[in-house]
Each structure stands twice: as structure tokens, then as C-alpha cells.
Amino acid sequence: MTEDVRRELEDLKAIVVAWKESYIKLARENGGGEFLVEEYSSEIDELVFPYVYKMVKLGGMEIEDLMVFSRFCYRQVLELREALIDMGAILLEKEECDA
């Protein structure tokens, strides 16, 4: 992976984290729920991944780099969900709490 692509991925990671923080802020101010997690995940899928897939297709990065980036994004989605659960914006089903 070239240094330019590495910087581009770091910028994308910063954007993904900023989006997560804005969703947390939105939930604090207006409430929220599982739909915020779904919207965040969709935003990543629709706006970030096509761009990253294009970099792979053009040879700027390897599949392994894509997998690392994908795991990073998935962790961010999980962190958002956990933050919303901690805030009480998402209520877990009783069976989930007992598991």
C-alpha cells in the first residue's frame, strides 16, 4: 500500500469516528435507538465502502488491507451500539440481558 493510500485510509477512519461521535451526540440530545446504529452502518456501507473497494480494484491496496479496514468499521458500529445501550437509548430484550 502506498503512503498516499495509507493517509487516505487514515482520513476515512477519522471520518467514520466523527460520524459515530455525531450519532452519539444526536442520541444524547434527541434520544434514539437501534435505528441510529442501522443508519450509521448504512452510511458506511453506502458512502465509504464503494470508495475503498475502488481503491482495491485500482490496485492501491490489497484485500488484506480491506479486511483490516472493514473490521475497524465494524468495531465502530459495535461501539456506537454499546454507547447507546449505556445511555439507555437502546433497551435490550430481557433474554439478551440474561445471556
MARBA-3410 file (N, C-alpha, C, O; in Angstrom, 1 decimal):
99
0.9,-1.2,0.0,0.0,0.0,0.0,0.9,1.2,0.0,1.9,1.3,0.8 ~ 0.6,2.2,-0.8,1.4,3.4,-0.9,1.1,4.3,0.3,0.1,4.2,1.0 ~ 2.0,5.2,0.5,1.8,6.2,1.6,0.5,7.0,1.4,-0.2,7.4,2.3 ~ 0.2,7.4,0.1,-1.0,8.2,-0.2,-2.2,7.4,0.2,-3.2,8.0,0.8 ~ -2.3,6.1,-0.1,-3.4,5.3,0.2,-3.5,5.1,1.7,-4.6,5.2,2.3
-2.4,5.0,2.4,-2.4,4.8,3.8,-3.0,6.1,4.5,-3.8,6.0,5.4 ~ -2.6,7.3,4.0,-3.1,8.5,4.5,-4.6,8.6,4.2,-5.4,9.1,5.1 ~ -5.0,8.2,3.0,-6.4,8.3,2.7,-7.3,7.4,3.6,-8.3,7.8,4.0 ~ -6.8,6.2,3.9,-7.5,5.3,4.8,-7.5,5.9,6.2,-8.6,5.8,6.9 ~ -6.5,6.6,6.7,-6.5,7.2,8.0,-7.5,8.3,8.0,-8.2,8.5,9.0
-7.6,9.1,6.9,-8.6,10.1,6.8,-10.0,9.5,6.9,-10.9,10.1,7.5 ~ -10.2,8.4,6.2,-11.5,7.8,6.2,-11.9,7.2,7.6,-13.0,7.3,8.0 ~ -10.9,6.7,8.3,-11.1,6.3,9.6,-11.6,7.4,10.5,-12.5,7.3,11.3 ~ -10.9,8.6,10.3,-11.3,9.8,11.1,-12.7,10.2,10.8,-13.4,10.6,11.7 ~ -13.1,10.1,9.6,-14.5,10.4,9.2,-15.5,9.5,9.8,-16.5,9.9,10.4
-15.2,8.2,9.8,-16.1,7.2,10.4,-16.2,7.4,11.9,-17.3,7.3,12.4 ~ -15.1,7.7,12.6,-15.2,8.0,14.0,-16.0,9.3,14.3,-16.8,9.4,15.2 ~ -15.8,10.3,13.4,-16.5,11.6,13.6,-18.0,11.3,13.4,-18.8,11.9,14.2 ~ -18.4,10.5,12.5,-19.8,10.2,12.3,-20.3,9.5,13.5,-21.4,9.8,14.0 ~ -19.6,8.5,14.1,-20.0,7.8,15.3,-20.3,8.8,16.4,-21.3,8.8,17.1
-19.3,9.7,16.6,-19.5,10.7,17.7,-20.7,11.6,17.4,-21.4,12.0,18.4 ~ -21.0,11.9,16.2,-22.2,12.8,15.9,-23.5,12.0,16.2,-24.5,12.6,16.6 ~ -23.5,10.7,15.9,-24.6,9.9,16.3,-24.8,9.8,17.8,-26.0,9.8,18.3 ~ -23.7,9.7,18.5,-23.8,9.7,20.0,-24.4,11.0,20.5,-25.3,11.0,21.4 ~ -23.9,12.1,19.9,-24.4,13.4,20.3,-25.9,13.5,20.0,-26.6,14.1,20.8
-26.2,13.1,18.8,-27.6,13.1,18.4,-28.5,12.4,19.4,-29.6,12.8,19.8 ~ -28.1,11.2,19.8,-28.8,10.4,20.7,-28.9,11.1,22.1,-30.0,11.0,22.7 ~ -27.9,11.7,22.5,-27.9,12.5,23.8,-28.9,13.6,23.8,-29.6,13.9,24.7 ~ -28.9,14.3,22.6,-29.8,15.5,22.5,-31.3,15.2,22.2,-32.2,15.8,22.7 ~ -31.5,14.1,21.4,-32.8,13.9,20.9,-33.3,12.5,21.2,-34.5,12.1,20.8
-32.6,11.7,21.9,-33.0,10.3,22.1,-32.6,9.5,20.8,-32.0,10.1,19.9 ~ -33.0,8.3,20.8,-32.6,7.5,19.6,-32.9,6.0,19.9,-33.7,5.7,20.7 ~ -32.3,5.2,19.2,-32.5,3.8,19.3,-31.7,3.0,18.3,-30.7,3.5,17.7 ~ -32.1,1.8,18.1,-31.4,0.9,17.2,-31.3,1.5,15.8,-30.4,1.2,15.1 ~ -32.3,2.3,15.4,-32.3,2.9,14.1,-31.0,3.7,13.8,-30.6,3.8,12.7
-30.5,4.3,14.9,-29.3,5.1,14.7,-28.1,4.2,14.3,-27.2,4.6,13.5 ~ -28.0,3.1,14.9,-27.0,2.1,14.6,-27.1,1.7,13.1,-26.2,1.5,12.4 ~ -28.4,1.4,12.7,-28.7,1.0,11.3,-28.3,2.1,10.4,-27.7,1.8,9.3 ~ -28.6,3.3,10.7,-28.3,4.4,9.8,-26.8,4.6,9.7,-26.3,4.8,8.6 ~ -26.1,4.5,10.8,-24.6,4.6,10.8,-24.0,3.5,9.9,-23.1,3.8,9.1
-24.4,2.3,10.1,-23.9,1.2,9.3,-24.2,1.4,7.8,-23.4,1.2,7.0 ~ -25.4,1.9,7.5,-25.8,2.1,6.1,-24.9,3.3,5.5,-24.5,3.2,4.4 ~ -24.7,4.3,6.3,-23.8,5.4,5.9,-22.4,4.9,5.5,-21.9,5.3,4.4 ~ -21.9,4.0,6.3,-20.6,3.5,6.0,-20.7,2.6,4.7,-19.8,2.7,3.8 ~ -21.7,1.7,4.7,-21.8,0.8,3.5,-22.0,1.6,2.2,-21.5,1.2,1.2
-22.8,2.7,2.3,-23.1,3.4,1.0,-22.1,4.5,0.6,-22.0,4.7,-0.6 ~ -21.4,5.1,1.6,-20.5,6.2,1.3,-19.0,5.8,1.3,-18.2,6.4,0.6 ~ -18.7,5.0,2.2,-17.3,4.7,2.5,-16.8,3.5,1.7,-15.8,3.5,1.0 ~ -17.5,2.4,1.8,-17.1,1.1,1.2,-16.9,1.2,-0.3,-16.0,0.6,-0.9 ~ -17.8,1.8,-1.1,-17.6,1.9,-2.5,-16.3,2.6,-2.9,-15.6,2.2,-3.8
-15.9,3.6,-2.1,-14.7,4.3,-2.3,-13.5,3.4,-2.1,-12.5,3.3,-2.8 ~ -13.6,2.6,-1.0,-12.5,1.8,-0.6,-12.4,0.6,-1.6,-11.3,0.2,-1.9 ~ -13.5,0.0,-2.0,-13.5,-1.1,-2.9,-12.8,-0.6,-4.3,-12.2,-1.4,-4.9 ~ -13.1,0.6,-4.6,-12.5,1.2,-5.8,-11.0,1.2,-5.7,-10.2,1.0,-6.7 ~ -10.5,1.6,-4.5,-9.0,1.6,-4.3,-8.4,0.2,-4.4,-7.3,0.0,-5.0
-9.2,-0.8,-4.0,-8.7,-2.2,-4.1,-8.7,-2.5,-5.6,-7.7,-3.1,-6.1 ~ -9.8,-2.2,-6.3,-9.9,-2.6,-7.7,-8.8,-1.9,-8.5,-8.3,-2.5,-9.5 ~ -8.4,-0.7,-8.2,-7.4,0.0,-8.9,-6.0,-0.4,-8.5,-5.0,0.1,-9.0 ~ -5.9,-1.3,-7.5,-4.6,-1.8,-7.1,-3.9,-0.9,-6.1,-2.7,-1.2,-5.8 ~ -4.6,0.0,-5.5,-4.0,0.9,-4.4,-3.8,0.2,-3.1,-3.0,0.6,-2.3
-4.6,-0.9,-2.9,-4.5,-1.6,-1.6,-4.9,-3.0,-1.8,-5.5,-3.4,-2.8 ~ -4.4,-3.9,-0.9,-4.7,-5.3,-1.0,-5.9,-5.7,-0.3,-6.5,-4.9,0.5 ~ -6.4,-6.9,-0.6,-7.6,-7.4,0.1,-7.4,-7.5,1.6,-8.3,-7.2,2.3 ~ -6.2,-7.8,2.0,-5.9,-7.9,3.5,-6.1,-6.5,4.1,-6.7,-6.4,5.2 ~ -5.7,-5.4,3.4,-5.9,-4.1,3.9,-7.4,-3.8,4.0,-7.9,-3.1,4.9
-8.2,-4.2,3.0,-9.6,-4.0,3.0,-10.2,-4.7,4.2,-11.1,-4.2,4.9 ~ -9.8,-5.9,4.5,-10.3,-6.7,5.6,-10.0,-6.0,7.0,-10.9,-5.9,7.8 ~ -8.8,-5.4,7.1,-8.5,-4.7,8.3,-9.4,-3.5,8.4,-9.9,-3.2,9.5 ~ -9.6,-2.7,7.4,-10.4,-1.6,7.4,-11.9,-1.9,7.7,-12.5,-1.2,8.4 ~ -12.3,-3.0,7.1,-13.7,-3.5,7.4,-13.9,-3.8,8.8,-14.9,-3.5,9.4
-12.9,-4.5,9.4,-13.0,-4.8,10.9,-13.0,-3.5,11.7,-13.8,-3.4,12.7 ~ -12.3,-2.5,11.3,-12.3,-1.3,12.0,-13.7,-0.6,12.0,-14.2,-0.2,13.0 ~ -14.3,-0.6,10.8,-15.6,0.0,10.7,-16.6,-0.8,11.5,-17.5,-0.2,12.1 ~ -16.6,-2.1,11.4,-17.5,-3.0,12.2,-17.3,-2.7,13.7,-18.3,-2.6,14.4 ~ -16.1,-2.5,14.2,-15.9,-2.2,15.6,-16.6,-0.8,15.9,-17.1,-0.7,17.0
-16.5,0.1,15.0,-17.1,1.4,15.3,-18.6,1.3,15.4,-19.2,1.9,16.3 ~ -19.2,0.5,14.6,-20.7,0.2,14.6,-21.0,-0.4,16.0,-22.0,0.0,16.6 ~ -20.2,-1.4,16.4,-20.4,-2.0,17.7,-20.3,-1.0,18.9,-21.0,-1.0,19.8 ~ -19.2,-0.2,18.7,-19.0,0.8,19.8,-20.2,1.8,19.9,-20.6,2.2,21.0 ~ -20.8,2.2,18.7,-21.9,3.1,18.8,-23.1,2.4,19.5,-23.7,3.0,20.3
-23.3,1.1,19.1,-24.4,0.4,19.7,-24.2,0.3,21.2,-25.1,0.5,22.0 ~ -23.0,0.0,21.7,-22.7,-0.1,23.1,-22.9,1.2,23.8,-23.4,1.2,24.9 ~ -22.5,2.3,23.2,-22.6,3.6,23.8,-24.1,4.0,23.9,-24.5,4.5,24.9 ~ -24.9,3.6,22.9,-26.4,3.9,23.0,-27.0,3.0,24.1,-28.0,3.4,24.7 ~ -26.5,1.8,24.2,-27.1,0.9,25.3,-26.7,1.5,26.6,-27.6,1.6,27.5
-25.5,2.0,26.8,-25.1,2.6,28.1,-25.9,3.8,28.4,-26.1,4.1,29.6 ~ -26.3,4.5,27.4,-27.1,5.8,27.6,-28.5,5.4,27.8,-29.3,6.3,28.2 ~ -28.9,4.2,27.6,-30.3,3.8,27.7,-31.1,4.1,26.5,-32.4,4.0,26.5 ~ -30.5,4.5,25.4,-31.2,4.8,24.1,-31.6,3.5,23.4,-32.6,3.5,22.6 ~ -30.9,2.4,23.7,-31.3,1.1,23.2,-31.6,0.2,24.4,-30.7,0.1,25.3
-32.8,-0.3,24.5,-33.1,-1.2,25.6,-32.9,-2.6,25.1,-33.5,-3.0,24.0 ~ -32.2,-3.4,25.9,-32.0,-4.8,25.5,-33.2,-5.6,25.8,-33.9,-5.4,26.8 ~ -33.5,-6.6,25.0,-34.5,-7.6,25.4,-34.1,-8.3,26.6,-32.9,-8.5,26.9 ~ -35.1,-8.8,27.4,-34.8,-9.5,28.6,-33.9,-10.7,28.4,-32.9,-10.9,29.2 ~ -34.1,-11.5,27.3,-33.3,-12.6,27.1,-31.9,-12.3,26.7,-30.9,-13.0,27.0
-31.6,-11.1,26.1,-30.3,-10.7,25.9,-29.6,-10.3,27.2,-28.4,-10.6,27.3 ~ -30.3,-9.7,28.1,-29.7,-9.3,29.4,-29.3,-10.5,30.2,-28.3,-10.5,30.9 ~ -30.1,-11.6,30.1,-29.9,-12.8,30.9,-28.8,-13.7,30.3,-28.3,-14.6,30.9 ~ -28.4,-13.4,29.0,-27.4,-14.3,28.3,-26.0,-14.1,28.8,-25.1,-14.7,28.4
END
